[in-house]
Amino acid sequence: MWWLMAAVALGIPLVLTAMPEFGMMAAGAGAAAIGAGLGLGPVGQVLLFIAVSVALIAVVRPIAARHSVGRPQLATGTEALKGRQATVLERVDAEGGRIKLAGEVWSARALDTDSVYEPGHQVDVVEIDGATAIVM
């Protein structure tokens, strides 16, 4: 019974802190409870708890870390517009102009002060500055 209470007690910080190690130790406590139910002595129960907890932490934690690092970030809002192509509607230079970007008309400014883009020209969005797309 003590091992089941330990498993529940270890589950509480898991929920509150989102640290998966507590869940792995709760699983170790559950394994020790099963061992106790099968007649394993106190020393065997503690060793089973330690072995299962350490094994889960040693195996599952690196796999979880690898998956969280490799996940691509989803760009939203203006970040999603960077790198997209747009069509020039009104002449774009260092002072300003208009482009059609993702189906919407945007104010635009050339990244290079010497560049001028005429209507119909395809440009790449480099940055979004407020409501103005910086293009090249």
N, C-alpha and C positions, 0 to 999 in steps of 0.2 A: 504494500500500500504506500510505503514511503517513497518508493521510486516513481509511482504514478503521480504523487503530489509534487515530486521534484520535476517531473516532466512538465506538468502544468505550470509550475513556478518558473521554469526556464522558457516556457512559451509566452509568458507575459512580456518580458523584455524584448522578445523577438517581434512581437506586434508593435510595441511602443517605440523601439529604436530601429527596426528594420535591419538588424544585424543577423544574418543567416547563421552565424556561429551558435547563437542561442538555440535555434531550431535543431541544429545538428547535435548539440548536447542534450536537448530534450529527447531526441531519438535515441541517444545513448542511454538515457534514463529509462526510456520505454523498453529497450533491450534488456536492461538490468532487471526491470520488473518482470519480464518474461522469464529471465533466468531464475529469479526468485520463485516464480510460480512453478518452474520445473524442478525446484529443490536445490538450486545452487546455493552454496554457503555465502556469507557476507563478503568474504575476501574475493570469491569468484564473481560476485555481483559487481563489486567495485572495479575489478579488473575488466569485466565485460563492458561496464559503463565507459571506462577510460579507452578501451580498445575501439569500441564503436564510435565514440565521439571523435577521437583522433583520426581514425580512418576516414570518417565522413569529412572532417575539416581538411585533411590532407588530399583527398580525392576531389570532392565537390567544389571547394573554394577556388582552386586554380582554374577549373573548367568554367565556373561562373565568371571569374575575372576575365578570362579570355573572350567570353561571349559579350561581356559588357563593353570591352574596349573595341572590339571589331565591328560594333553596330554603327552603321552610317547615320549621321545626324540628318534629320529632315529639315530642310530650309523652308521657312514660311515667311509670309509678308514680303517686305522689300528685299530680304536676304535671298529669296527665291528668284528675284528678278535679275540679280547680278549674274553676268555671263550670258544672258539671253541676247538674241538679236532683235533689232527693231528697225522699222522703216522710217526714214526721214520724211516728214510731211511738209515742214517749213524749214528753210535753210537753218542749219545748226552751226554755230561758231562759238567762240569763247564767251560771247555775250548772251547767247541763248538760242532758242528755236523750239520746234515741236517734233515729236516722234510718235509713232504708234507702237506701243509696247504691250504685249499680251492682250491685245484687243482694246486697249485704252489709249487715249491721247495723253501724252506726258510732256511737260516742259523738259527741255534738254539743254545741255551745255557740253561743248567739246572739251575733252581732257587736255589736249594740246592746244595752247593758245593760238598757234599758227594754222590749225586745221579748220577746214570749212567743208561741210557735207551738204550737198544739194538734195532737193526732194527726189524721192525714189531710191536713194542710196541706202544700202544696208549697213548698219552700225552695230557695234557690240556695247552692251551696257557694262560699265566698269564699276560704278558705284551709284548709290542713291543718296542724294543730299537733300533731305526734307522731301519736297515734292518735285525735285529736279533730278533727272537721270543724267549722269556723267557718262559720255559716250566716246568711243574712238573707232 
